[in-house]
């Protein structure tokens, strides 16, 4: 079975550019999460969706960040304009309804903003 | 508010030693879930175990064991006869039961097993 698939694995871009990260959750999973991992702040939840609807975006750092889930098999996290402090590893995770099933993580996107 | 504390930032042991990773949590909920994840040097996050707050039985899976104690709000993880392949960052996480399924992670413990 395919796990959570993220693309790209690595992204290097210059400050001010738009960055789009992509995620394909595990088929049949109702929840999708976006996390950011940095040395300073550890793993932080940015936003999560249930049945394609954003439920909690309180972790999104600022208006430069946006996330969408147009269908059950695809989500994007966009940063526009990007800044050097956005450099981090971004993880997507998915899980299914019921009794707090474990979240399954993608391999992450390592983002470097120069 | 929920909080997970992993006080050990880094641990280094010699292969075959036993090692325990500590996790202390805070929550106001009576129903909650605790998790451990492993992040090897390759960077992915691997699910290890989930416990709910009503199940205080210790669990053993091969060389791994988990000790859940509600009285001390702790969910500690022990690796017996450690191996070099156990080297990774280990995260403890907490989720409350109100359907949100949001995970709050501890800061992680970097475990290095030396040959």
Interface residues (C-beta under 8 A of the other chain):
Chain A: X31 X33 X42 X43 X45 X48 X55 X56 X89 X91 X93 X95 X99 X100 X101 X102 X103 X104 X105 X106 X107 X108 X110
Chain B: X33 X35 X37 X43 X44 X45 X46 X47 X50 X52 X91 X95 X97 X100 X101 X102 X103 X104 X105 X106 X107 X108
